[in-house]
Each structure stands twice: as C-alpha cells, then as structure tokens.
Amino acid sequence: MKVGVYVDAYNLYYAGRGQCGRGVAGWRWLDIGALATAVIGREAAWTGAQVVRVVYCTARISAKENPGGFADQDVYLKALLTAGSVDVIEYGEYVSRVKAAPLARRDSKGRPQLVTPAWPIMVQQNQRPLDSAVFMASVASREEKGSDVNVATRMLLDILTGAVDAVVVISNDSDLRLPVAEVRKLVHVGTVNPSLNYPAGALNGSPKSGAGGRWWAQLSAADFTGHQLPDPAGKYARPAGW
C-alpha cells in the first residue's frame, strides 16, 4: 500500500508548541517523515504500508517583520529537503491586516465571552447605564492562508494520478472536512490530530463510511521530541533554542 502524507504545518507547529511549550527546546527540529512512519507503524491494519510521498504545506515567515524567525524557518525547510524528510513543500502565504472585533474574554471552556460595561468603566446614554453595550477593539492580525487548500489539492491530485492508494492527513483543522470525506470514499485514510484538543468531529466521519482501512490517531509530546532531524542535516544545523 502506497501512502501519501499531507501535513498542515501551521496546525502542526501550534499543536507542538501547545504540547511541548513555546520556549522549550527539543521539539521544533521535527523529522516529519520519521514521525509519519512511526504513527503509521502503530496501526496494525496498515501492516506493510510504505510512505512514498510526504507533502508539507506551510507559509513563509516575513523576513521584514521577523528576520530571526524567517532565518530559522529557512534553515529548517532546507534541512527537511536535505534529509529527505519531506518530498514536496507547498507554500501558502501570511496576510497582514487590521481587524475590528468585539472585546472578549475566555470563559471556563475557552469560548469567547463578550465584555460588557461594569465599574470602573461604564457606558451611559442620557445618564442611564447601557449594560448591553459592546466594546470594540481594532487589532493587527497576521493570518496564514492556503495551507488547508494546498493539503486538499495535493492529496486529491496524488489520488487521481495513482501516485498513492492511501493517505494520512496531519491536521486538526475542520476546514478539511469535505476533501477528507470525499477522499475517504476512494482510498484508505488515516487522520492524525497533532494537538491535545479534542479531535475535530468534522474530520472523523462515520466508522461505516468510505473505502475502509480508516483510523484516527493523536500525537503526544513524546512524538514531537522523539522524532528529530539529525543535527546537522547536511550543512544545516538546528537553530539556537530549537
């Protein structure tokens, strides 16, 4: 069975940071191919599966806005290719914009709860308090765009051309619901949630649906720290603090 692995790098990175710690070294120099092979190897139903293609979908950090981050990412992407850890790097982009949104705080379950007036800051009209008033905030926003679309496109193209007959998607982004559901009708599918969050229900599908050979997995911190690229990978050394 020829397996293609399709990685939403943005989703994977923030999942790793959430599991291992933002300022903690030892997880970012991740060997994507080795990680995927290990996860697939844990699935008894896919005995003998061979990873033939690893597609890593990411976006370039801005060299102008974050020169240090750009340099570190550049080294890592070159190391991935040099080490043969991925076969294709597909690029989306970061989009910078200004957003206006209601001011909110997190509730006990992490959901947004709008902030309403309360002393010492109140809103009044005709000397009467407006308890239901909403505070608006204008903030700078940088969003990664395109990785989910690139994951879907590369995955579907590889199936249509016969390059793979099974796929593994490493992401917990519910935006991939439709392509994953359609692919599940055609080939064997494994979905890997890289985060500690509950798996996105939209990606799970029904156990009785599709072509069969389906499985679901969730990464742990040990999966990140236990699958690291060699240092150096060719001429590319792990950045300081990684």
N, C-alpha and C positions, 0 to 999 in steps of 0.2 A: 504494500500500500504506500503510495507516494503522497507525502504530507507537505502541504504548504502552511507556513506560519505567518500570520499577519498581525503586526504589533502597532497599537496606538501608543506612540512613545510618550505623548503628553500625559495620557491616563496612567501609563506605567510609571513614569517618573514621580508624579504626585502620590501615587499609591506607595511607592518605595519610601518616599520622604515621610509619609504618614506612619509607615510601619517601623522604619529604622531611625528616624529623627533627622531633622533638617541640617543640623550642624555636626552630625555624626559621620565619621569616615568609614569606608569599608563596604559600601553598597552601590555606589554610583558607577563604578567601573564594570558595569554588568555585562556578562557574556550572554547575549541574547540567545544565540544558537544552543549553547550548553544548557541554559535554563529551559528552553523549549523541549530539548531532547530528554531532559530529566523528568519533566512533567508528563510528557507523553509516555515515557517508560514506566510510569506508575500505573498506567491504565492497562489492566490485563486484557481487555477486549481488543486492544490495538497491538498485540504482540507481533513483532516483526515489522512494525511501521517504520518507514525511513523518511526523515526530514530531507526534502530535496530543494526546498526554497524557503528563505526567510526574508520577509519584506518588512522594513522598519519605516513607519510613517511618522515624520516629525516636522518641525519648522525651525528655521534658523533664528537664533537669538540676534538681536540688533547689535552690530559692532559699535554703533554710535551711542546707543543708550546704555549698553552694558558690555564694554570691551573685555572685561575679565571673563564674564560668562560666555561671551562669543568665542574667546580663545580656548577655554576649557571644552566647550561643546565641539569645536572644530577638531581638537585633538581626539576626542572620544569617537566622533564619527569616522575619522580616518583610521583609528585603531580597530573599530568594528570591521571595516572592509579589509584591512591588512590581515587581521586574524582569521578572516573567513567566517566571522560570527554572523554576519548578515550577507545576503546576496544583492539586495536592492535597497537603497534609501530613497524614499519618495518624499518630496518636500511640499508642505503647505506653507503658510505664512502667518506672521503675527500682525495683527491690525491694532493700531492705537487710535483711541477716540475718547471723547468726553461724554459721559453718561449722566443723566439726571434720574434719580430714583428716590422713593420714599425712604426716610431714615428708619432703620430697623435694628432690632437686637435678636439674638438667638433664644428660642425657648428651650425647655429641658430636653427636647428631642432634636435640637439643631435646626428647627424650622424658623423662617423669618417671622418676627412679630413686630408689627408697626409701632413706632414710638409715638405716643400721643402726649399732649401737654400735661405737665404736672409741675408743681412748685419745686425748685425756684424759677422755672421758666414756664410761663403761661401765655396763651393766646386769647385776646379778648376782642369782642366786637360790641360797640355801644355799651362798654363797661360790663359786659357779660362774658364769662369764660366760654370759649369754644372747645369743649372737651374732646370733640371728634376731629379736630384739626390735624393735618398731617404735615410733618416737617420734610422738606425736600432737600436733597443734597446733590451737588454736582461734583463728580469724581473723575479722575483719569482712569482709563481702563485699557488694558492690553489683553487681547484675546487671540488664542491660537485658532486658526481656521484651516480646514481642509483635511485634517488627518483622518477623520471618520469617513469622509468621502473617498479618500485615497485607499484606505483599507478595503472598503467595499468594492471599488473599481478594480484594484489589483487582484483581489480574491475572485471576483466574477470572471475576469479575463483569463486567469490561470485555469479555472474550471472549464470554461468554454473552449480553450485551446488544448485541453487534455494534459496540461503540464502537471496537474495534481489530481488525485482522486479522493482526497480527504483534506480538511482544513482545520487549523486551530487559530482561534481569534483571541488575542491577549488584550482585553479591554473590558471595562465595566460600564461603557457608555451606552445608554439605552437608545441613542440615536442610530445605532447599528441594528435595531430590531428588524427592520424589513429585509435588508440584504442577508442577515444571518438566517432569518426564517425561510427565505427563498432558497438559499444555498443548502439548508437542511433538507430540502425536498430532493436534492440532486446527489449529494455526497455525504460521507461521514463527517461529523462536525464535533469538535471539542471547543468549549469556551472556557477561558481562564480569567477569573476575577483577580486582578493583582492587589486589590485593596482589602482592608479589614471591614469595609462596609458590606451590608447585605448584597448578594448578587442582584443585579438589575433584573427584575422579573420579566421585563420585555425581551431579554436575550435568552431566557431559559427554554421557552417553547413547551409543548406537551411531550411527555415521555413516549407517547404512542405516535407522534407525528414524524414525518420525514423518512429518509432513506435508511435509517438505522445507524448503529455504531456511534450513538451520541454519548457525550459525557461532559461533566462540569467540574471544574477544579478551582481552588482558591489558593493564592500564594501566601506564604508566611515570610517573616523577616529572614529566616534561615535560607529561604530560596534566593533572596537577594544577595546576602553575604556569602553564600556557599557557591555561587557561580560568577566568578570574577575573571576578567580577561587576564592573560599573562601581563606582567609588568617588567620591562616594556613589551608592547605588542609591536614587533618590528622596531621601528625607530620612534614610536610614540609612547611616552611614559605617562603614567597616571598623574593627573594634576594634583597639586598640593591640596590636602583636605578631602580628597575623594576616597 
